[in-house]
Amino acid sequence: MSENNWNEIIGGFIAIGGSLFLLLGSIGLVRMPDAYNRIQAGTKASTLGTILSLTGIIFIFPDWFGKLLLLILFVLITNPVSSHVLARAAYYTKVPLTGITKVDKLKETLEVEESRKAHLKKVRIQKEEE
């Protein structure tokens, strides 16, 4: 077998692996209990699946390396950022968490920030009275 055939075989297996991650991500979208878990499952699987699929294409078409590398970098940067924005928007529009959620770190952080602001306001008022 020539080197080109081996590259196509390796690229095909890597692309199939990426497709499997995309499939698992879509199954995760159906199985997860709330919007936040769905966002997380979909983002991780789609990011890895897309990167693996594009890497497989790089093996099959090495001339496209530069373009596909830019696509991989674009996906690597934009997928996590967009999912973060979606999750924050869902949180601030009060999309409910599932009943089995035990920890809400964002709520804890926001409560600490509010108490800190209230404390600073109290200190400022006391300074003005002096």
N, C-alpha and C positions, 0 to 999 in steps of 0.2 A: 504494500500500500504506500502511496506517496504521502508526503508531508501534508499536502493540501487536504487529502481525505481524512487524515487523523485530526486536523484542525476542525473540519466539518463535523466529525463524530463528537469530539470534545465539546464544540460549540453547541451541538444539538442537545447533548446531555445537560449542559449548563442551562440552556434555554428552557428545557423541559422542567428542570428544577425550579426555575423562576416561575414557570406556569403553575407548578404545584403550590408554591407559596401564594400565588394570586388566588388559586382555588381555595386554599385553606383560609385565606383572609376573607373571601366571600362567605364561606361557611361560618366564620367567626362573626360576621355581621348579623347573621340570622340567629345565632345561638346566644350571643351576649345579652345580658338582662337590661341594660340601660344605654342611653346615648353615649355616655362617657366611655364605657367599656367598648362600645362599637367603634367609636372614633379611634381608640387606642389600637384595637385589633386590626382594623382596616388599614390604618396608617403604617404600622410596623410591617404587616404582610405585604402591602402594596409597594412600599419602599424597597424591601428586600427582593420581592418578586420582580419588580421592574428592573432593578439593578442587575439581577442575575440574568434576566432575559436579554438585556442590552449587552451584557458581558458575553453571553453566548453568541450574539450576533457579531460581536467584535472578532471572535474566533472564526466565524464563517466568512465574514467580509472584512479582512484586515485593512483594506483601503479606507474604510469608514471610521477608523479608530478615533480621529480627532473629533468628529461630529458626535459620535456615540459617547465619548468621554465627556463632552460638554453636556449632553443629555443626562448622563449619570450624575454629574455635579449638580445640575439643575434640579433633578428629582431629589437628590440627597439634601439639598437646602430647602426647597419649597414644600415638600410633603410634611415634614415635622412642624414647620412654621404654620402652614395652613391648618393642620389639625389642632395646634395649640390655640389658634385664633377661634376656630369653631368651638372648641371645648370651653374657652372663656366666654364666648357669646352665649352658649347654652347655659352656662352657670349664671351669668348675669341676667338672663331672661327667665331664670328660675325653673329650668328643666329639672324635674325631680331625679334624685339619686334612687337607686334600687334600695329596697328595704334591707338587704344584707350588707350594705356599705357601712363599715364601722368607723372609718376615719375620713374626715373632710379637712385636709390640710389648708386649703384655700380659705375656708371659713375661719379656721384658727388664725391664720395670718391676717385676715381682714379685721378680726376682733382685736388683735394686738395693735394693729395700726390705728384703729378707732380709739382705743384706750390711750395710746400714745398721743394722739392729736388732742384728746380731751385734757390730758395732763399738761401738755404744752400751752393750751388755751388758758387753763387755770393758773399756770405759772405766769403767763403774760398779764393776766388780769391782776394778779397780786403785785407784780412789778409796777403796773400803772397806778395802783392805789397808794403805793409808797411815796 
